[in-house]
Amino acid sequence: VSNIGTDALVPLIEQGIVDGSQIDAVLREVLTPFIYQEVDTVALGCTHFPFVRKMIEADLGTGVKVLDSGAAIGRQVRRVMKHNG
């Protein structure tokens, strides 16, 4: 298990930069440790990352499974909001 974090992607995604050469360059830098370690699964640990999921999957290749908890988080938020009125 490797825990590799970055704060380089969030500002770009918040600016609406979700494709193109700038985000591609940052993704390559961020994903290099995963590629080097030959990981088989990557969990997206930030709600911003699904916006660039397809690029992440393309950079990592078909042999790497990408997990996204966004739907589960959304369901939990709905339950909490409903419970709290």
N, C-alpha and C positions, 0 to 999 in steps of 0.2 A: 504494500500500500504506500503510495506516494501522495503527499499533500503539497501541492504546488499552487500557490495563489498569485494573483496579480491585481493591481489596481489600474493597469494601463488601458483596459478595455472599456470600463464603465464610462469615463468622460466622453469617449468617442461615441459610444452607443447613445448616450444622453443627448449628444449633439445631432443625432440622426445619421451618423456615419456608420452604416451597417454593411457597406460593400465598397469596393474600390481598393486602390493600391495602398492607401494609408492603413486601413484596418487589416488588410491582408499582410502587410509587413509586421504589424504588431502581433497578429495571430501566429505568424510563423515563429517569431521570437518566443512567444509565450508557450507554444506547443512543442518546441524543440526538445525540452526535457522529457516530455511524454514519449515522443518518437524515439529518442535516444534510449530510454528505459524499456522500450518495446511493450508498453502497457496494452492490455486487452480491453479495458473498460475505463471510461472517463465519466465522472459525475459532474454535471454543471452545478456549481455551488453558488450561483448568483442569479437572481431573477432577470438580469440583463442579458445573460449569455444565450438564451434561446433565440434572440434576435440574430445571432451570428452562428447558430447551430449548423446550418448547412455548410458554411465555410469551414467550421471546425471539423465536421465529418469528412469533408473533402481533403483537408490537410492531413488528418490522421489516417485516412485510408479505410477501406472496407473491413479490415480485420479488427477494428476497434469499435466497441459498442459505446454509444454516447447516451448517458442517462440524464433525464431532465425531470426535476421534481416540481416543475411549475404547476401542472394540473393538480397534483396532490396538495400543494400549498393553497391553491385557489379553493379547493373543496374544504380545507380546514378553515380558511378565512370565512367562507360562507357559513359553516357550522358555528363558529364563534360569534359571528354577527347575528345569526338567527337566535342563538342562545341568549345573547345580551340585548336583543330587541333593537 
